Amino acid sequence: MVDFAHTPRAEQARHRKARILARWCYQRGVLAGVSALRPPLLRFIAHEAGVRAPHQDAGGCSETWQQVEALLAARRDWDRRHGLRPPPGVVDVEASVAAMASGSAV
């Protein structure tokens, strides 16, 4: 039986979506802790980034969100090596994203 979720095409689509999500997070200072957010907040991020929300695994975090975390870590490392300052990080990621979702400022 074929596992369609792990075909080369699915892997490419997952990586493309993770890059879009990571870019959205990075530009807003959400630099870590994304995969620990509650599903409604992850869906909000996906909606705001203009992509369909990744499917959640039974364990709570999907492979796409894990890739987002890895991409954000790679970007932080790249910024550090090149002497760049990333956008100011959000201290409480969950509260910040929840505030964005409700339309209020943090």
Backbone hydrogen bonds in HBPLUS format (Angstrom, degrees):
<---DONOR---> <-ACCEPTOR-->    atom                        ^
c    i                          cat <-CA-CA->   ^        H-A-AA   ^      H-
h    n   atom  resd res      DA  || num        DHA   H-A  angle D-A-AA Bond
n    s   type  num  typ     dist DA aas  dist angle  dist       angle   num
A0006-HIS N   A0003-ASP O   3.03 MM   3  5.78 166.0  2.05 121.9 126.5     1
A0011-GLU N   A0007-THR O   2.92 MM   4  6.20 160.1  1.96 158.6 164.5     2
A0012-GLN N   A0008-PRO O   2.98 MM   4  6.21 156.6  2.04 147.0 152.7     3
A0013-ALA N   A0009-ARG O   2.99 MM   4  6.24 160.0  2.03 148.1 153.5     4
A0014-ARG N   A0010-ALA O   2.86 MM   4  6.03 157.2  1.91 149.1 155.6     5
A0015-HIS N   A0011-GLU O   2.94 MM   4  6.15 156.4  2.00 146.0 152.2     6
A0016-ARG N   A0012-GLN O   2.90 MM   4  6.11 159.2  1.95 149.6 155.6     7
A0017-LYS N   A0013-ALA O   2.96 MM   4  6.15 160.7  2.00 148.6 153.5     8
A0018-ALA N   A0014-ARG O   2.89 MM   4  6.06 156.1  1.95 145.1 152.4     9
A0019-ARG N   A0015-HIS O   2.95 MM   4  6.19 152.2  2.03 148.3 154.7    10
A0020-ILE N   A0016-ARG O   3.23 MM   4  6.54 156.1  2.29 144.1 149.8    11
A0021-LEU N   A0017-LYS O   2.96 MM   4  6.23 165.5  1.98 156.0 159.8    12
A0022-ALA N   A0018-ALA O   2.80 MM   4  5.92 160.3  1.84 149.0 155.0    13
A0023-ARG N   A0019-ARG O   2.95 MM   4  6.05 156.7  2.01 144.5 150.7    14
A0024-TRP N   A0020-ILE O   3.07 MM   4  6.33 160.1  2.11 148.1 153.1    15
A0025-CYS N   A0021-LEU O   2.96 MM   4  6.23 165.4  1.98 152.3 156.2    16
A0026-TYR N   A0022-ALA O   2.83 MM   4  5.96 170.0  1.84 155.1 158.1    17
A0027-GLN N   A0023-ARG O   2.99 MM   4  6.10 166.6  2.01 152.0 155.4    18
A0028-ARG N   A0025-CYS O   3.08 MM   3  5.31 141.0  2.23 103.0 114.3    19
A0030-VAL N   A0025-CYS O   2.88 MM   5  4.80 149.3  1.97 150.6 143.1    20
A0029-GLY N   A0026-TYR O   3.10 MM   3  5.16 168.2  2.12 109.6 112.2    21
A0090-VAL N   A0029-GLY O   2.87 MM  61  5.52 140.0  2.03 155.0 145.0    22
A0036-ALA N   A0033-GLY O   3.27 MM   3  5.46 148.1  2.38 101.7 110.8    23
A0037-LEU N   A0034-VAL O   3.03 MM   3  5.55 168.1  2.05 119.4 123.2    24
A0041-LEU N   A0038-ARG O   2.98 MM   3  5.55 127.5  2.26 117.8 130.5    25
A0042-LEU N   A0038-ARG O   3.11 MM   4  6.43 152.7  2.18 150.0 158.1    26
A0043-ARG N   A0039-PRO O   2.89 MM   4  6.11 157.3  1.94 154.4 160.1    27
A0044-PHE N   A0040-PRO O   3.03 MM   4  6.26 147.1  2.14 135.8 144.7    28
A0045-ILE N   A0041-LEU O   2.99 MM   4  6.27 160.4  2.03 148.0 152.2    29
A0046-ALA N   A0042-LEU O   3.01 MM   4  6.27 166.2  2.03 150.7 154.1    30
A0047-HIS N   A0043-ARG O   2.90 MM   4  6.09 161.2  1.93 148.9 154.3    31
A0048-GLU N   A0044-PHE O   2.87 MM   4  6.08 167.7  1.88 156.9 160.1    32
A0049-ALA N   A0045-ILE O   2.86 MM   4  6.03 145.0  1.98 148.2 158.4    33
A0050-GLY N   A0046-ALA O   3.04 MM   4  6.21 114.6  2.48 136.6 152.1    34
A0051-VAL N   A0046-ALA O   2.98 MM   5  5.30 167.4  2.00 154.7 152.1    35
A0050-GLY N   A0047-HIS O   3.05 MM   3  5.13 148.6  2.15  99.8 109.7    36
A0060-GLY N   A0057-ASP O   2.95 MM   3  5.26 157.4  2.00 109.3 116.8    37
A0066-GLN N   A0062-SER O   3.12 MM   4  6.42 150.7  2.21 145.4 154.1    38
A0067-GLN N   A0063-GLU O   2.92 MM   4  6.18 147.3  2.03 143.7 152.4    39
A0067-GLN N   A0064-THR O   3.08 MM   3  5.04 117.8  2.48  93.1 108.3    40
A0068-VAL N   A0064-THR O   2.91 MM   4  6.28 146.5  2.02 144.5 154.7    41
A0069-GLU N   A0065-TRP O   3.03 MM   4  6.33 159.2  2.07 146.4 150.2    42
A0070-ALA N   A0066-GLN O   3.04 MM   4  6.34 157.8  2.09 143.8 149.9    43
A0071-LEU N   A0067-GLN O   2.81 MM   4  6.06 157.9  1.85 153.2 159.0    44
A0072-LEU N   A0068-VAL O   2.89 MM   4  6.14 158.2  1.94 154.4 160.3    45
A0073-ALA N   A0069-GLU O   2.93 MM   4  6.18 155.8  1.99 149.0 155.8    46
A0074-ALA N   A0070-ALA O   2.91 MM   4  6.14 156.2  1.97 146.3 153.1    47
A0075-ARG N   A0071-LEU O   2.91 MM   4  6.13 150.6  1.99 144.0 152.1    48
A0076-ARG N   A0072-LEU O   2.91 MM   4  6.18 155.9  1.97 147.4 153.8    49
A0077-ASP N   A0073-ALA O   2.99 MM   4  6.24 160.1  2.03 148.8 153.9    50
A0078-TRP N   A0074-ALA O   2.90 MM   4  6.10 155.5  1.96 144.8 152.0    51
A0079-ASP N   A0075-ARG O   2.82 MM   4  6.03 164.3  1.84 153.0 156.9    52
A0080-ARG N   A0076-ARG O   2.97 MM   4  6.17 159.7  2.02 146.3 152.0    53
A0081-ARG N   A0077-ASP O   2.92 MM   4  6.19 162.3  1.96 152.7 156.9    54
A0082-HIS N   A0078-TRP O   3.03 MM   4  6.18 146.2  2.14 147.6 156.4    55
A0084-LEU N   A0079-ASP O   2.81 MM   5  4.71 156.3  1.86 145.8 145.1    56
A0083-GLY N   A0080-ARG O   3.29 MM   3  5.18 165.6  2.31 102.6 106.2    57
A0096-SER N   A0092-ASP O   2.94 MM   4  6.08 159.8  1.98 156.0 162.6    58
A0097-VAL N   A0093-VAL O   2.90 MM   4  6.07 169.9  1.91 160.7 162.3    59
A0098-ALA N   A0094-GLU O   2.92 MM   4  5.98 156.8  1.97 145.9 153.3    60
A0099-ALA N   A0095-ALA O   2.89 MM   4  6.03 149.9  1.98 141.4 149.6    61
A0100-MET N   A0096-SER O   2.95 MM   4  6.29 151.9  2.03 145.6 153.5    62
A0101-ALA N   A0097-VAL O   2.89 MM   4  6.12 154.9  1.95 146.9 154.0    63
A0102-SER N   A0098-ALA O   2.95 MM   4  6.22 144.6  2.08 143.3 152.7    64
A0103-GLY N   A0099-ALA O   2.94 MM   4  6.01 118.3  2.33 136.3 151.8    65
A0104-SER N   A0099-ALA O   2.95 MM   5  5.15 132.4  2.18 151.7 152.3    66
A0103-GLY N   A0100-MET O   3.19 MM   3  5.02 143.0  2.33  93.3 104.2    67
